[in-house]
Amino acid sequence: MTPVGTFAQTCRTPRFVLGRELAAWKPSRARATFGTEAMLSVALSVALAVGDVGGPRLAASLSCKRAP
């Protein structure tokens, strides 16, 4: 198989699998709650990391407020 054919197959297989999973996915309150909690967890982690790493000046610049 040529490199282009291998690449095409490598791209085609995950898309097929993802399509199959999305077709079988059934929305529910539990999944929605889990997704919301996951997004909030990531947002909180990023907010804490920015505050920790960059200090107050970076956190202030990211929150659109002028640093003193």
Secondary structure, 3 states (H helix, E strand, C coil): CCHHHHHHHHHHHHHHHHHHHHHHCCCCHHHHHHHHHHHHHHHHHHHHHHHHHHHHHHHHHHCCCCCC
